[in-house]
Amino acid sequence: SKKTNITDSWMKKHSSIYKEATRHPFILSIRDGTIDSPSFKKWLGQDYIYVRAFVPFVASVLVKACNELDDSSDTDIILGGLASLNDEITWFKEEASKWEVSLTSVVPQRANLMYCSFLKSLMRSEIEYTVAVTAFWAIETVYQDSFSHCLEDGSKIPEELRETCQRWGNNGFGQYCHFLQNIVDRCLEKASIDIIAKAERVFITVLEHEVEFWNMSKGEI
Ligand code: HMH
């Protein structure tokens, strides 16, 4: 029988916050077609700012992976993720112009600033690769799980949101998240209990920030 990965055990143990992050009312409203355009536009503008901050974070994970001199396929997967952020930024600009959202005038909301400063704290060289790559996996997985749920049978996503859901909900992105999960589990298997505990904390903190991030789409402004 297959042994349970640490990441799977965390997803079970913290299933309540994991579910809050991946089945948030914002996502459910995309899935059932009841989303209003101001909410979507707010998310779009805020997420563009977030992704710009995510680029140096992913680059810092890549540097840490390179210093592991362990397995070059890990660095290739992270490099692939970094490269696809280039397309993602182009996509955000095109999508924003479709929805008439001016990206240069988006004011980052408090939850976004908090999340970006958390990313910045994880970029420090004292943060171990295992801890940083755990955050990276969790961040990508929340979007993958959320948006793939919007594409499942029975959903009524508005046509104009299908491409957004495809971006993170497609099978290729799902595969990529599984590769990241394998990297994390391999790191955790050889990590000290101290580092495993730090990584678990970071996993939970990512989920908390993701919930707050979705919540922003509802607030005023
Ligand atoms: C807030 N979390 C947030 N934005 C994203 N684009 C992702 C995760 C996935 O990259």
Residues whose N, C-alpha, C, O or C-beta is under 5 A from the ligand:
A	BS01	HMH	D47 Y50 I139 E140 Y143 F213
